[in-house]
Amino acid sequence: NMPCDARRRLAPDHPRNTLAYDCFLRGRELWHRLTKETNVAARDLLQRATELDPNFASAHAFLALTHGVDYLNRWGASPPESMAQAEEAATRAVTLDDNDPWAHWALAIAKLYTRRHDEAIDEVERALVLNPNFAEAHVCRGETLYYSGKSEEALESFARGKSLNPYFADVLLHFQALALFQLGRYNEAVDLLLQRLARNAVTDVSRALLAASYGHLGRLEEARAAWQDMLRVNPDFSLEYRRKVLPYRNPADFELMVDGLRKAGLVQ
């Protein structure tokens, strides 16, 4: 059985203000849906939680994540400002409670997407010291390893995160597919991407990666169909913006996806 102290660290400490906690729980759930509308609604609830209880570190942590999602998807008026707000809120969370694993997890994500890979690993390792069974932190560790060019190690962290949370977020399937894709295991990547699409009908990035995987496999008609489906979901999808914001330590790693799309005749 899990020790009592470990069980306690699976969730943030319940704040004295029960309304703040309710806003936090609802905001956290909405954030995981990863759509523009739910991200706005999540931020409103999490902002309200921090107003009701300014010392609620976990609420500040998830508030940071809403700004980070805005940055990645160009949902805010200014992506650089969104990223600055993400790091500010995550830093605030850690300052409020250095023993909150959610806070260190959020700061790790902010460090990763500002290309401070080593600092991101330090933060996520701190989160895992505080809670070794923190599934999201294992996934974040895997994501950081992947963007650092260590896909084999990343897959181990992703598998650990999945084993700890049977209700894992569908984005984990995309992360696993990314690592497999980087290793040239395109058929396995396709299988995971199709699983993600079955759970999330509005993802653009998984459709783009699916098209690239098909391109590398020589399945050109399927590649073109996946790409057209992606453009239907997001007509404004920009490879150039993704190249700019995805935190590859070695920028050439991103070009493997572009090469797959090029093989299918989808990009120049």
C-alpha positions in Angstrom: 0.0 0.0 0.0 1.0 3.6 -0.6 2.3 5.4 2.5 0.0 8.0 4.0 2.3 10.9 3.2 2.6 9.8 -0.4 -1.2 9.6 -0.7 -1.5 13.1 0.7 0.9 14.5 -1.9 -1.2 13.1 -4.8 -3.5 16.1 -4.4 -2.8 19.7 -3.4 -3.5 20.7 0.2 -7.1 21.6 0.7 -7.2 25.4 1.2 -9.2 27.0 4.0 -11.5 28.6 1.4 -13.7 25.8 0.0 -15.0 28.0 -2.8 -11.4 28.5 -4.0 -10.9 24.7 -3.9 -14.1 24.2 -5.9 -12.9 26.7 -8.5 -9.5 25.0 -8.7 -11.0 21.5 -9.2 -13.3 22.7 -12.0 -10.6 24.7 -13.6 -8.1 21.9 -13.5 -10.6 19.6 -15.2 -11.4 22.1 -17.9 -7.7 22.7 -18.6 -7.1 19.1 -19.5 -9.6 19.3 -22.4 -7.1 21.5 -24.3 -9.5 23.5 -26.4 -9.5 27.3 -26.8 -12.9 27.6 -25.2 -12.2 25.3 -22.2 -8.8 27.0 -21.7 -10.5 30.4 -21.3 -13.1 28.9 -18.9 -10.3 27.2 -16.9 -8.3 30.4 -16.6 -11.4 32.3 -15.3 -12.0 29.7 -12.6 -8.3 29.4 -11.6 -8.0 33.2 -11.5 -11.0 33.2 -9.3 -9.4 30.6 -7.0 -6.3 32.7 -6.6 -8.4 35.8 -5.8 -10.3 33.9 -3.1 -7.1 32.3 -1.7 -4.0 34.2 -2.9 -1.7 31.6 -1.2 -3.2 28.6 -3.1 0.0 27.5 -4.8 -1.6 24.7 -7.0 -4.2 27.2 -8.4 -1.3 29.5 -9.5 0.4 26.4 -11.0 -2.6 25.5 -13.2 -3.2 29.2 -14.0 0.4 29.1 -15.4 -0.6 26.1 -17.6 -3.5 28.0 -19.2 -1.1 30.7 -20.3 1.3 28.0 -21.6 -1.4 26.4 -23.8 -2.2 29.9 -25.1 1.4 30.3 -26.1 1.7 26.9 -27.9 -1.5 27.5 -29.9 -1.4 31.2 -30.5 -4.7 31.6 -28.7 -3.7 34.8 -26.9 -3.2 38.2 -28.3 0.6 38.0 -27.7 2.4 34.6 -27.5 5.5 36.1 -25.8 3.3 37.7 -23.2 1.5 34.4 -22.7 4.8 32.6 -22.0 5.9 35.4 -19.7 2.6 35.1 -17.7 3.0 31.3 -17.6 6.5 31.5 -16.0 5.4 34.3 -13.7 2.5 32.3 -12.3 4.5 29.1 -12.0 7.3 30.9 -10.2 4.7 32.4 -7.9 3.4 28.9 -7.1 6.8 27.6 -6.1 7.5 30.8 -4.1 4.2 30.2 -2.2 4.9 26.5 -1.5 8.2 24.9 -2.3 6.8 21.6 -1.2 3.9 21.6 -3.8 4.7 19.1 -6.6 2.2 20.7 -8.9 4.1 24.0 -8.6 7.4 22.5 -9.6 5.7 20.6 -12.4 4.2 23.8 -13.8 7.6 25.6 -13.5 9.3 22.6 -15.3 6.9 23.1 -18.2 7.6 26.8 -18.3 11.4 26.2 -18.3 11.1 23.6 -21.0 9.2 25.8 -23.4 11.7 28.6 -22.9 14.4 26.0 -23.9 16.0 25.7 -20.5 16.0 21.9 -20.6 18.4 21.2 -17.8 16.5 23.6 -15.4 13.2 21.9 -16.5 14.7 18.5 -15.5 15.7 19.9 -12.2 12.2 21.2 -11.5 10.5 17.9 -12.5 12.9 15.9 -10.4 12.0 18.1 -7.5 8.4 17.3 -8.1 9.1 13.6 -8.2 11.1 13.8 -4.9 8.0 15.3 -3.3 5.7 12.7 -4.9 7.3 9.7 -6.6 3.9 8.6 -7.8 3.1 11.9 -9.6 2.0 10.6 -13.0 2.0 14.1 -14.7 5.6 14.7 -13.5 6.8 11.5 -15.1 5.1 12.5 -18.3 6.7 16.0 -18.1 10.1 14.3 -17.5 9.5 12.2 -20.7 8.5 15.3 -22.7 11.7 17.1 -21.6 13.8 14.1 -22.5 12.1 13.8 -25.9 12.8 17.4 -26.7 16.4 16.9 -25.5 16.9 14.2 -28.1 16.6 11.2 -25.7 13.5 9.4 -27.0 14.3 6.0 -25.6 14.5 7.4 -22.1 11.4 9.5 -22.8 9.4 6.4 -23.6 10.3 4.9 -20.2 9.0 8.0 -18.4 5.9 8.0 -20.5 5.2 4.4 -19.7 5.7 5.1 -16.0 3.3 8.0 -16.1 0.7 5.9 -17.9 1.0 3.1 -15.4 0.4 5.4 -12.5 -2.8 7.0 -14.0 -5.2 4.7 -15.8 -7.2 7.8 -16.7 -4.3 9.5 -18.4 -4.8 12.6 -20.6 -5.0 11.7 -24.3 -2.1 14.1 -25.0 0.2 11.4 -23.5 -0.6 9.2 -26.6 0.7 12.1 -28.8 3.9 12.4 -26.7 4.5 8.6 -27.0 4.0 8.8 -30.7 6.5 11.7 -31.0 9.2 9.6 -29.3 8.4 6.6 -31.5 8.4 8.8 -34.6 11.8 10.2 -33.7 13.1 6.6 -33.4 11.8 5.7 -36.9 9.1 3.5 -35.5 6.4 5.0 -37.7 3.9 2.1 -37.6 3.8 2.2 -33.8 3.4 6.0 -34.0 0.5 5.7 -36.3 -1.3 3.2 -34.0 -1.0 5.7 -31.0 -2.0 8.7 -33.1 -5.2 6.9 -34.2 -5.9 6.0 -30.6 -5.6 9.7 -29.7 -7.9 10.8 -32.5 -10.5 8.3 -31.3 -10.4 10.2 -27.9 -9.8 13.7 -29.1 -11.6 14.7 -32.4 -10.2 18.2 -32.5 -6.4 17.8 -32.3 -4.5 19.3 -35.1 -1.0 18.4 -34.1 -1.7 14.6 -34.0 -3.2 14.8 -37.5 -0.1 16.6 -38.7 2.2 14.0 -37.1 0.0 11.2 -38.5 0.4 12.7 -42.0 4.2 12.8 -41.6 4.2 9.2 -40.3 2.3 8.1 -43.3 4.7 10.0 -45.5 7.7 8.2 -44.2 5.9 4.9 -44.6 5.1 5.7 -48.3 1.3 5.6 -47.6 0.8 8.8 -49.5 -3.0 8.8 -50.0 -3.5 8.3 -46.2 -0.9 11.1 -45.6 -2.8 13.5 -47.8 -6.1 12.6 -46.2 -4.7 13.2 -42.7 -3.3 16.5 -43.8 -6.6 17.7 -45.3 -8.4 16.6 -42.2 -5.9 18.6 -40.1 -6.6 21.7 -42.2 -10.3 21.2 -41.7 -9.8 21.2 -37.9 -7.4 24.1 -38.0 -7.2 26.1 -41.2 -4.6 28.4 -39.6 -2.1 25.6 -38.7 1.4 26.8 -39.2 4.5 24.6 -39.4 6.7 27.7 -39.1 5.1 28.6 -35.8 5.5 25.1 -34.5 9.1 25.2 -35.6 9.5 28.4 -33.5 7.8 27.3 -30.3 8.5 23.6 -29.9 11.5 23.4 -27.7 13.8 21.0 -29.6 17.3 21.2 -28.2 18.5 20.2 -31.6 16.3 22.1 -34.1 17.1 19.5 -36.8 14.9 17.0 -34.9 11.8 19.0 -35.9 12.8 18.5 -39.6 12.1 14.8 -39.4 8.4 15.6 -39.4 8.8 18.1 -42.2 10.6 15.5 -44.2 7.7 13.1 -43.8 5.3 15.8 -45.1 7.6 16.5 -47.9 7.7 12.9 -49.0 3.9 13.0 -49.3 4.1 16.2 -51.3 2.4 18.2 -48.6 5.1 20.9 -48.1 7.9 22.2 -50.2 
